[in-house]
Amino acid sequence: MAQKSFSRLKWLFYLYYDGFRNMKTGKTLWLIIAIKLFVLLVIIKWLFFPNFLKTRFTNDADRGAYILDELTPTKEK
């Protein structure tokens, strides 16, 4: 049984390997997808999500205390 599943994995690997190796237009499309992901995940994060804790606090102890205060519920009377 293990040999059969290994041969399927090997077949699947070579299917993708040969497919990517012989692509012409697909390589360009994958490059566009990679650039788009880079822009979405890195540039957008950098522009719209600044490091809030570094701008408000100067050391790790203050940052940790702030996070602990925000995450733990307070008792209201």
N, C-alpha and C positions, 0 to 999 in steps of 0.2 A: 504493500500500500504506500509506504514512504517513497519508494522508487517511482511510483506512478505520479504522485504529487510533485516530486522533484522534476520529473520530465515535463510536467505541465508548466511549472514555473520557468524552466529553461526555455520552453517553447514561447511562453509569453514574453520573456526577456528578449529573445531574438526577434520576435515579431516587432516590438517597439524599436529595438536597435536597428534593424534593417529599414524600418519605416522612416526613422529620423535621419538615417544616413543617406537615404535616397530622395529626401525632400528637396524641393526647390522653393516653392512659395511658402511652405510651412515654416521654414526657418525664419523667414521674414515676419510671419505672423507671430511666432514665438518671441521674437525680438520685440515686437510691438507690445505684446502682453507683458514681457518683463519690464519694459520701460514704464508702462502704465502702472504696474504694481509698485515700482519704485516711487513714482510720483505720488500715488495714493498713500503708501505706507510711510514714506520718509518725508517728503516735502510738505504734504498737507499736515502731518503731525507736527512738524517743526513750526509751521505757520500758525496753526489754530490751537495747539495744545502746548503752551509754554510750561516750563517746569515750575509749577506753583510753589512747591515747598522750598526750592532754592531761592526764589525771589523774596519769600517772607521770612525765612529763618536762616541763621548763619551756621548752625552746627547740627549734628545728627541727633543730639539729645533733645533739642527743642522740636525738631521734626518728628521724632518718635513720640514725644509727649502730645503733640498736636494730633497725630494720627490716632493715638490711644484714646484721647478725649472725644474725637469724632466717632470712633467705632463703638465705644462702650455707651450703653444707654444711661441716661441720667434719671435719678428719681425726682419726680415732681410732686410737690405737696399740695 
